[in-house]
Amino acid sequence: MNFIVGAEEHTSQIVELLKITLGESLTKKTIEFWNWKHNENPFGKSKIILAFDGEMLVGVRAFMCWQFSNTTETVKCVRAVDTAVHPSYQGKGIFSKLTSAALDDCKKDNIKLVFNTPNKISKIGYLKLGWIEIGKLPLRLSITITIPRVYNENLLRELLTNYEISITKEPNLNSQTNKFSTPLSSDYINWRYKNCPIDSYYSISQENKFIVIFRIKKVKSFIEMRLCEVAINNKDYCIDKTVSSIKEIIKIIRPAFVSCADNDNIPSAFFKKLYFFPKLKIGPIVTLKNVKCESFEDFKNYKIWQPSLGSLELF
């Protein structure tokens, strides 16, 4: 068995292995999607380790580069995402060897920690390799008072045409607190949301006042309006304008409820004026692996870490 660092020339083999191992029920496995996710990321190209048996690719381990920043510091991270071992080679320790090699690469590049949102099955493997579970991401929900609309994708796309993402300048927004979150640069917004090949995202914004990025998710037959990113200058008129803009969208699409990650960087008046319930631990399960992060204990309990829904969505 030979373990090597992945390169763009291996992309077609990787995609085929992902199709064989993971299927395409959740997301389509394409070269376009892989390149967007792992090569076009503004935080840097992913750390990819491959396992070959002769000329046959039998395993892949990908760590997607990420960053979390506050007003004084940026923490370089990776997100553990695409992992696949060919069915004929499973149970031979390849997953562990791939992960160990990827972690060694992280140490050389001053990566501080690894985060991910595993499913129940993959979580077992991560915990065995030293990851820790920190619980579900706290969310806030607001039940709307409109009559919920039955989900219709084509209609919703038409209704939301005026809210397509158009970010040309760097957002200049002051956070309320000094918690770590993903920095909302124009490069990041355009990559993560505008150019995402598997989901449609929308936004409302006013320069130096606020930005909200959201998507529409089908929940049974109805609609969830998911606020993936919310950044607001902590001034009353900015908060009021943000709230009124969201209420306009709610009237148009009539979601059954609105969801948002609990986040101290968002003014509390925003949650109050949109009638959000107090935080509920119902978000995705999050696991962490410390590489060399001095503040790791505070990341564990969300004390200094306020990830958005958009930074933890599965994609």
C-alpha positions, 0 to 999 in steps of 0.5 A, a space after each residue: 500500500 502506498 500513501 501519497 499527497 493528492 494532486 489535481 491529476 488524481 481528481 477523476 479517480 477520486 470522484 469515481 472512488 467517492 461514487 463507488 463508496 458513498 453513492 450520490 444520494 446526498 450530493 452528486 459526485 462530479 469533478 466540478 463539485 470536487 474542484 469547487 470544494 477543494 481547489 477553489 476555496 479561498 482559504 487554500 487548497 485542501 489537504 488530501 491524502 490518497 492510498 494506492 494499491 499498485 495503480 488502483 486508488 483505494 482510499 482518500 482522506 480530505 481536510 478542507 482548509 478553513 479559518 475562524 477569526 475574532 478582532 485580534 486573531 485568526 485560527 487556521 483550521 481544517 474541516 474533515 470532509 470527504 473520506 472513502 475507502 474502497 469496499 474491497 479494502 475496508 477493515 484494513 486500517 486504511 482510514 486510520 492511516 490516511 487520517 494520521 498522514 493528514 494530521 501530520 501534514 496539518 502539524 507542518 502547516 501550523 493548523 490549530 484544530 480539526 472540526 467536522 460534523 460526522 454522522 452517527 456511524 463515522 463519529 465512532 471512527 473519529 472518537 477512536 482516533 482522538 476526536 472529541 464530541 462537543 455536542 450539537 450546535 445551539 440553534 434559535 428558531 422562530 415560528 412564523 405567523 404566516 400561513 405556511 406555503 407548501 414547498 415548490 422549488 421552481 416557484 421559490 426560485 422565481 419569488 427570490 430572484 431579487 435576492 440573488 447574491 451580489 457582493 462586490 465590496 468587502 463587508 465592513 461590519 463590527 461584531 458585537 463580541 470577540 468570538 471566533 467566527 468565519 470571516 465574511 470576506 467577499 471572496 469567501 461569500 462568493 465562493 461558499 454561497 454565490 458559486 456553490 454548485 449544489 445549493 441556491 443561496 440568497 442575500 440581503 445587505 446594505 453596505 457597512 450596515 448588515 448582511 444576511 445570507 440564507 437558503 430555503 430548505 424543504 422540511 417535510 412539505 413545508 419551508 425552512 428559511 435558514 439564516 446561514 450567515 448574519 452580520 449586523 453593525 450593533 446600531 439600532 437602525 441597522 438592526 431594525 432595517 435587517 429585521 424589516 428586510 427579513 420580515 419582507 422575505 417571510 411574507 413573500 415565501 411564507 416559511 413554517 419557521 426560520 432558523 439561525 445559529 445562536 451567536 453572541 456576535 449577533 445583537 440580541 435585539 435581532 433575535 428578540 424582534 424576530 421572536 426567536 426562541 432561546 437557544 436549543 441544542 438541535 443543530 448538527 453534532 460537532 466533533 473537534 481534534 486538537 492539533 496545536 490550539 492553545 485555546 482548545 478548551 474554550 473551543 470545546 464548549 463554544 465559549 469563544 467559538 461561534 460557528 454559523 450554520 453556513 460554516 457547518 452545513 454538509 456540502 
